Amino acid sequence: MNLLGLQILLGMKRGETVELKYLVKKAKKGDKEALLKLILQERDNYYRLAYVYMKNQQDAEDMVQEMILSLYDSINSLRKEESFYSWSKTILVNQCKGSLAGKTRVIPVEAIREEAVAFNGEEDRMDLDHYLETLKANHREIIRLRYYLDMDYKSISEVLEIPLGTVKSRINTAMEKLRSAMGEENLDEQAR
């Protein structure tokens, strides 16, 4: 029986897991095509995740490319094949954080113009970004993963390598601080 027959027999959800394990095992044996197929299946999610951290297209694309190279070099260190995507996203997050910590960001004028055009008319989003910047880095990060990328608590826990309870606590704390900051500013505006 071939892989397709096995997928039909086991159902798509189980079949997806079987295909994932199969591709990871091939990638571990040096099959670049299998690794590429794994990456391409989640390429949009990788890009969005990198963009949340890097905040511009070029840096996000660079981080995804660096992640691909890291995956190729370290695929044999992956213990559980079914954890490939959370493992690879953890690598991407760590690379983004390392890149941000290690450099002073220079933003080209063209990027500023592009972002200004992209956000023209989206003042609410800009206000939210303003409020997010008032939070601690770990709270900003968790809010972006949860609400910008729509990641569930378990996925956030795996990607950031923190306990599930810590994820819930940070989201709760961040939301309270956002509500407080937004409420205080609204009161200031009403008093004027």
C-alpha positions as CSV (number, residue, x, y, z in Angstrom):
1,M,0.0,0.0,0.0
2,N,1.4,3.4,-0.9
3,L,1.3,6.6,1.2
4,L,-1.9,7.9,-0.4
5,G,-3.7,4.6,0.3
6,L,-2.5,4.8,3.9
7,Q,-3.7,8.4,4.2
8,I,-7.2,7.4,3.0
9,L,-7.3,4.4,5.3
10,L,-6.2,6.4,8.4
11,G,-8.1,9.6,7.6
12,M,-6.6,13.0,6.7
13,K,-5.6,14.2,10.1
14,R,-3.8,11.0,10.9
15,G,-2.5,10.9,7.3
16,E,-1.1,14.4,7.7
17,T,0.8,13.2,10.7
18,V,2.1,10.1,8.8
19,E,3.2,12.3,5.9
20,L,4.9,14.7,8.3
21,K,6.8,11.9,10.0
22,Y,7.7,10.4,6.6
23,L,9.0,13.8,5.2
24,V,11.0,14.5,8.4
25,K,12.6,11.1,8.3
26,K,13.6,11.7,4.7
27,A,14.9,15.1,5.5
28,K,17.0,13.7,8.4
29,K,18.6,11.3,5.8
30,G,19.7,14.4,3.8
31,D,16.7,14.7,1.3
32,K,16.6,18.4,0.6
33,E,13.4,18.1,-1.3
34,A,11.6,16.6,1.7
35,L,12.8,19.5,3.9
36,L,11.7,22.0,1.3
37,K,8.3,20.4,1.1
38,L,7.9,20.7,4.8
39,I,8.9,24.3,4.8
40,L,6.7,25.2,1.9
41,Q,3.6,23.8,3.6
42,E,4.0,26.4,6.4
43,R,5.8,29.2,4.5
44,D,3.1,31.8,5.1
45,N,3.0,31.1,8.8
46,Y,6.8,31.3,9.0
47,Y,6.7,34.7,7.3
48,R,3.9,36.1,9.4
49,L,5.7,34.9,12.6
50,A,9.0,36.6,11.5
51,Y,7.1,39.7,10.5
52,V,5.6,40.1,13.9
53,Y,9.1,40.3,15.4
54,M,11.0,42.1,12.6
55,K,8.3,44.5,11.5
56,N,9.4,44.8,7.9
57,Q,9.2,42.5,4.9
58,Q,12.9,42.3,4.1
59,D,14.1,41.4,7.6
60,A,11.2,38.9,8.0
61,E,12.3,37.2,4.7
62,D,15.9,37.2,5.8
63,M,15.0,35.5,9.1
64,V,13.0,32.8,7.3
65,Q,16.0,32.2,5.0
66,E,18.3,31.9,8.1
67,M,15.8,29.5,9.7
68,I,15.9,27.3,6.6
69,L,19.7,27.1,6.8
70,S,19.5,26.3,10.5
71,L,16.9,23.6,9.9
72,Y,19.1,22.0,7.2
73,D,22.1,22.1,9.6
74,S,20.3,20.8,12.7
75,I,17.4,18.6,11.4
76,N,19.1,15.6,13.0
77,S,18.8,17.1,16.5
78,L,15.0,16.9,16.2
79,R,13.8,14.0,18.4
80,K,10.1,13.8,17.6
81,E,9.2,14.0,14.0
82,E,5.6,15.2,14.8
83,S,7.1,18.3,16.6
84,F,8.8,19.6,13.4
85,Y,6.7,22.7,13.1
86,S,6.8,23.8,16.7
87,W,10.6,23.1,16.7
88,S,11.2,25.1,13.5
89,K,9.0,28.0,14.7
90,T,11.0,28.1,18.0
91,I,14.2,28.3,15.9
92,L,12.7,31.2,13.9
93,V,11.6,33.1,17.0
94,N,15.1,32.7,18.6
95,Q,16.7,33.9,15.4
96,C,14.5,37.0,15.3
97,K,15.1,37.8,18.9
98,G,18.9,37.3,18.4
99,S,18.8,39.5,15.4
100,L,16.9,42.3,17.2
101,A,19.1,42.1,20.2
102,G,22.3,42.2,18.3
103,K,21.8,45.3,16.1
104,T,20.5,48.8,16.0
105,R,17.7,48.8,13.5
106,V,18.1,51.1,10.6
107,I,14.9,51.7,8.7
108,P,15.2,52.8,5.1
109,V,13.2,55.8,4.0
110,E,11.4,53.7,1.4
111,A,10.2,51.3,4.0
112,I,8.7,54.2,6.0
113,R,6.9,55.4,3.0
114,E,5.6,51.9,2.2
115,E,4.3,51.4,5.7
116,A,2.7,54.9,5.8
117,V,0.8,54.0,2.6
118,A,-0.1,50.6,4.0
119,F,-1.5,52.0,7.2
120,N,-3.2,55.1,5.7
121,G,-6.7,55.1,7.2
122,E,-5.9,52.4,9.8
123,E,-5.5,54.7,12.8
124,D,-6.9,52.1,15.1
125,R,-4.1,49.7,14.3
126,M,-1.5,52.4,14.8
127,D,-3.1,53.3,18.2
128,L,-2.9,49.7,19.2
129,D,0.7,49.5,18.2
130,H,1.3,52.6,20.3
131,Y,-0.3,51.0,23.3
132,L,1.6,47.7,22.7
133,E,4.9,49.6,22.9
134,T,4.1,50.6,26.5
135,L,4.1,47.0,27.5
136,K,7.2,44.9,28.5
137,A,8.8,43.0,25.7
138,N,7.6,39.6,26.9
139,H,4.0,40.9,27.1
140,R,4.1,42.5,23.6
141,E,5.5,39.3,22.2
142,I,2.8,37.2,23.6
143,I,0.0,39.5,22.6
144,R,1.3,39.6,19.0
145,L,1.5,35.8,18.8
146,R,-2.0,35.4,20.3
147,Y,-3.9,38.1,18.5
148,Y,-1.9,39.0,15.4
149,L,-1.1,35.4,14.4
150,D,-4.1,33.8,16.1
151,M,-1.9,31.2,17.8
152,D,-3.4,29.1,20.5
153,Y,-2.0,29.0,24.0
154,K,-0.4,25.5,23.5
155,S,1.4,26.6,20.3
156,I,2.7,29.8,22.0
157,S,3.9,27.7,24.9
158,E,5.8,25.4,22.5
159,V,7.3,28.2,20.3
160,L,8.5,30.3,23.3
161,E,9.4,27.3,25.3
162,I,7.5,28.5,28.4
163,P,4.9,26.7,30.5
164,L,1.3,27.0,29.5
165,G,0.4,28.7,32.8
166,T,3.0,31.4,32.0
167,V,1.4,32.0,28.6
168,K,-2.0,32.5,30.2
169,S,-0.6,34.7,33.0
170,R,1.3,36.9,30.5
171,I,-1.7,37.3,28.3
172,N,-3.9,38.2,31.2
173,T,-1.4,40.7,32.6
174,A,-0.8,42.3,29.2
175,M,-4.6,42.6,28.5
176,E,-5.1,44.3,31.9
177,K,-2.3,46.7,31.2
178,L,-3.6,47.5,27.8
179,R,-7.1,48.1,29.1
180,S,-5.7,50.3,31.8
181,A,-3.6,52.4,29.4
182,M,-6.4,52.7,26.9
183,G,-8.9,53.6,29.6
184,E,-6.6,56.3,31.2
185,E,-6.0,57.9,27.8
186,N,-9.8,57.9,27.0
187,L,-10.4,59.6,30.4
188,D,-7.8,62.2,29.6
189,E,-9.4,63.0,26.2
190,Q,-12.9,63.3,27.8
191,A,-11.5,65.7,30.4
192,R,-10.3,68.1,27.6
